[in-house]
Amino acid sequence: MNEGLSFIIADDETMLHSVLRRGVQMSFPGYTIKAEIVENGAELYAKVASQYDAGQPYHGIVTDHNMPKKTGLQAIIELQERGIVIPTLIITGKGSEEIIARLPGLARTTLLVKPFPMEVFIETAKLVWPEYVRVPATTA
């Protein structure tokens, strides 16, 4: 049976949407990945809160930090203040000091600094979402 996972990807750089979606798909082979794309932190907050309130929370969040309307970090903080804790990977090339300072107070949130090779994204994703890592069957 092919199980499904739903992720939300937030990044204002449209060229990264397909790269991040592919990274999530490559991290969890054997799953059907549904990845919704939003382009700013306000949309991220609204979509995650709406899905959570509807009883269909996302399995994971991949978000850029520096985005218009609201940063990825601001959206995650506000969600967690509402009691919505979803494993999150924050990606940034700038402003990582602010995120590092706030990480100890955030649940299930990890930082990945750009640029990075796809292999690093995949390994980091497996650490953020270990419950979805499938161990290949061994043959005797």
Secondary structure by P-SEA (a helix, b strand, c coil): cbbbbbbbbbcccccaaaaaaaaaaaaccccbbbbbbbccaaaaaaaaaaaaaacccccbbbbbcccccccaaaaaaaaaaaccccbbbbbbccaaaaaaaaccccccbbbbcccccaaaaaaaaaaacccccccccccc
